[in-house]
Structures are given as structure tokens and as C-alpha cells.
């Protein structure tokens, strides 16, 4: 039980969020099925093609799916209306952490081999060969489009009016979460190139892409940290939970976003830059992969051309 002073700071509505959390069955079942079919596909592939998907990649995919559940289905989600910092953690998990982990696991090829063959042949195959889908794929893999969607998703949902809409409507709150997750997959596409995408952009464009992506996030996080006033009024009363004022909560959220995005985006950008400037190391890495590799991978960097 929390200490008495802490309980006095929690309103009945806050206590409801903290103590009446339950496992979201539909979401949990959906994510469990995704993991099941993914693992099933990996096992089929490992029987036929050695090391097409390593155990590390499997762990990456499962970890990413688990983080989606943590963000929107765990007790953490029960506190996002109480603390902006928790809300920011959700956004970081959904957009900056879970998508790249999932994409590094080669999900497309694994799921194609894990889903029922009849379903893939009757539904999945024709869908991806449908002309409008093929045209749409050209748009959503464009680097400018991916950057724009990622940036506008972050900035747009943090305008006070849009933020309040997500806070006061369950449906819009779920749309907000879905948009962050989708934007995350689109954003990381040019960095981690999952099969069957093929990039024709020069290698140096990826570090530049990641650097430019930090700028709007830095501007937003700096504003939240240093503006000196509470931007989102719904947290004025709620943020007194755990003895944290609304302004302190907002400042912590800004700092969290600032440091996390800088690390998540710039560390791989710097690693890839070093690899680009080391042609001998790049040739050695390609030679090390050998003919059994299903695609060209920049080992240790973030840009991966799979299959």
C-alpha cells in the first residue's frame, strides 16, 4: 500500500486509473497472434535456410511487440492521463523504439512463412500485387514523405487542441496511439530497409535524414522544458500525483524527449557516418557476410538492406 501522505495526493479519479487497470484482452490477443505466426515463420525458415533470421532478430521483433503492449496495454497506460512524462514515454516507445526493433526482425518474410498458406495465397499475395497498393508503396517509401509524416505526427499531436482531443476522447486517444506507431514504421523505413524495399538513395542521406529529424523534436522538447508555464491544462490538477507539480512534470517530459530522441537518432547516425567514411571496414563487412546471407546488411549499423 502507498504511504498515507501519497494517498492524500491522489484524487478518486486518479485512484480509479491506478487500481482498476485490467489486461486489454483484444490487444493482448492480437499481439500474441502476431508473435505466434512470426515465430512459426522463423522456425519454418530456419529449417530451410540457415540463419535467414537469427535468434537475435527474433528477440528484437518480440521485444518490439512487447513494448507496444507496455505502451498501450500495461499499467503504464493507466497513468498517461495523470503524468505528461508517462504520456511521453508512450510516444517514445510507439514511435522511436518499438518500430525499429520490429523491423530489424525481418517481419515480412517471417510472417509470409508463418501465416496459413491459403491465407497468404488468397489474400496477402493479391493485396500486395494490387495496382493501387503498388503505387501507394512508392509514396510511403519516399524519404521526404517518411520524414514529413514522422515530423507532423510528433508536432501535430502536441498542439494543445489536438492533445486535448486525445485526452478527452477514448476513440481519438486510440487513433493517436495508432498514428504514432504507423508514423514510426514509416519513419524508420529509410533507415532500416525491410524486405522487399530497395533504396536508391546515397548512403550519406540516412545520417542527414536522422539529423534533420531531431530538429523539430528538439524544438518541441525545449519549448516544453523552458516555457515556464503549463501548456496542457488537463495535467494541472492531475499532475500532483506522487507530489509532482504540473510544471515539473512538463519539464521532465521535455527533458526525456530531448535526451531520448537525441540518443536514439544520433547514435546510429554517427555509427553509420563512421562506417561510410571507412571504406575498408565496409568492404570487410561485406566479405564477411558470405553467399549464405539473404540480403546485404551493414553489420553494427542501422541501415539494413534485407533480401
N, C-alpha and C positions, 0 to 999 in steps of 0.2 A: 504494500500500500504506500502511496506517496505521502510524504510528511504533511502534517496539518497545515503549515503555512502555505504550502504549494496548493493544497486543495482549496484554500480560500481564494486563490487567484484564478481558479477555473470556474467559468460560468456553467450553468446547466447544459447549455448548447455545446460548449467545448467538451464537457464530460461525456455527452452523448457521442461525440465524434471519437473520443479516446477509448470508451469502454464498450461501444456497441458495434465495433467492427466485425464483419464476418467475411469469410472467403467468397469472392465473386465466382460462383460456380461456372457460368458460361465462359468467362475469360480464361479461367484456370483450365477448363476442359479443352478449349481451343488451342491454347499454348501447349498443353500436354500432347495433343494430337499432332501438332506441328513437329514437336521434338520426336515423337514416336516414328512418324514417317521419315523424318530426316535420318534418324539413327538406322532405321530399316534400310534406307537407300545407301547409307555409308557401308553397312555390312555387306550388302549385295556388291557394291563396287570393290570393296576390299577383297572379296573372293575372286573377282575377275581381273582387277588391275591393282597391282601392289602399290600402296602409298599414294593413290589418287587423292584421298582425303586422310590426312594423318590424324592421330589421336588429339594432337594439339588443336587442329582446326575443328574437330568435333567439340572439344571443350570450349573453344571460342564461341561457336554457334550456340551451344546450350547455355553458356554464360550470358550471352546477349539476350536470349529469350527469357532467361530467369530475371534479368534486370528490367525487362519490360513489365513482368509481373510485380516486381518490387516497386516500380514506379507508380503503377495504377491499380494494383490489386492487393498490396500488402498493407499492414497497419500504417506504413508511411503515408499512404494516400489519405488516411483519415485526418491527417494533420495539415494538409495543404491549404485548408481554409483558415487555419489558425496562425501559421507562420509563413511569411513570404520566402524565408530561407528554404523551407521544405518544398514549397512550390518550385523554387529554382532548382533544387536537386532533381525533382521530377523532370523538368525540362532538359536538364543536362543528360540525365540517363536516357531519355527518349530520343534525343536528337544527336548527342555527341558521343555517347558511349555504346549503347546497345546496337545501333545500326552497323558501325564498323566491325564490331565483334561478330555479328551475324553474317555479314558479307565476307569476312575472312574465312568463314567456314564452308565456302562454296555451296550455298544453299540450293541454287537452281538445279545443278546436276544431281545433287543428293536427293532432292525431293522428286525429281523426274524418275529416279530409280526406286524411290520408296513408296510413292503413291501407287494405288492399284493400276495395273497396266491398261485395263479397259477404260478407266477414267482419263488417263493421260492421252490415250489414242483418240477417244471420242470428244473430250472437252478441251484439255490443255493444249494439245497439238494444234487443232484447228483454230483455237483462240489466238495463239501467238503467230499463226500464219495468216490471220485475217488482215486484210489490207489496211484498215484504219488503225489497228494496233501496231502494225509495222511502221506506219507513218508517225504515230504517236511516239514510238520508241526513238525515232530520230530527234524528236523535240526534247524528250526528257533526258536524253544523254548528252545534250548540248551543254558545254561547260558554263556558258553565260547564263543559260536558263537555270541550271542547278544552283549557281551562286545566287541568282536573284531570288529564287524560291526560298532557299535557306535563310537569306538575309531578311526578306519580307516577312517570313513566318516569325522570326525572333522579334523584329521590331513591331510588326503589326499587332501581335497579341499582347504587347506591353504598353500600347496606348491605353490610358485609363478607361475609356469607354469599352473597348474590346475586352480588357481584363475584367471589368465589372460584369460584362455579359457572361463570360465563362464562369465567374464566381457564383452568379445567382441563378444559373440555369444548368441543370444536370446534363441535358442534351448538348448544349454548347460547350460544356466542360469536357465531355467525351469527344466532341469534334475538335476541340483544342488539342487534346492529347493525341488524337489520330493525325492531326496536321503536323504536329512536331515530329512524330515518328516517320510519317511519309516524307517530310522535308529532310529528315536525317538520312534516309536511304538515298534520296536524290542528291543531297549534298556530297555524300561520301562516294557516289558513283564514279566521278572523275579521278578520285584518289585511289580507291580500291576497285579495280575494274573486274567485276564478277563476270564470269562467262554468261552469256555469249557476247558481251560488249567488247569492242575493239577501239582503242583510242588512236587518233591520228594527230593528236596534239604533241608538240615538243615536250621533252621531259621537264624542262625548266618551268613549264606553265603550271605544274602542280604546286611547287613551293610558293609561287606567286599567288595562285588561287587560294591557298591556305592563309597566306599573309593578309590578303585583302579581306578574307572572311573574318579575321579578328577585329578589323577596324570598327564596324558597326556594333559588334558585341562590346568592345572596349568603351565606345561612346555611351552605350546604354548603361553598362555597369558603373562607369564613372559618374554618370548623372545620378543613379540610384544611391551611390555611396556619398557623394558630396553635395547634393542639392539642399540638404538641411531641412527638408520638410517631408511629411508622409505623402507619397504620391497616390497610393491605393487606399482609399478611405475605409474599405471593408476590414482592414487589419488594425485600425485604430483601437478598437475595443478588444479584438481577438488576440492581438499580439502580446497582451500582458501575461499570457500563459508562460509558465516557468520563470516569471519575473523579468521577461524581456519586453522592453518598450517597443512600440511600433517603429520608431525611428531607428533604434538599434537593430531590430530585425531587418529592416530595409537595407541598412548599411552592410550587415553581414551577408545578405543576399547579393548585393552588388559586388562585394569583395570575392565571394565564392565564384560568381560568374566570371569575374575578371581573371582570377588566377587559374581557374579550371580551363577556360577556353584558351588562354594563352598557352598553357601546358599541352592540352590535347591537340591543338592545331600546330603550334610552332615546333614542338619537339620532332614530330615526323617530318615537318617541312625542312628543318635543319638536317635531319638524318638523310633525307633524300638529296638535299643540296650537296652534302659531303660525298654521297655516292656518285652524283652526276659529275663532280669535279675530280673523281678518282677513276679514270677510265680503266686503269689496270685492274683495280679491285672489281669493277663491273664485269670485265671480261673473265676474271677468275670465278666470279659468282655464276656466270652463265655456263662456263665449262664444268663447274661442279654439279650443276643440275642434272646433266646427262640426258640420254634419249628417253628414259622412262617417265620423265616429268610430263604431265598432261598440259602444261602451259608454261609460259615464261614468267618467272617470279623474281622479283628483286628481293632476295632474302635479307631480312633485317630492316628493310624499308617498308613504307606503307603502300607504295604503288605496286599493285599486283595485276598482271595480265593473265587471267585464268583461262585455260583451254584455248 
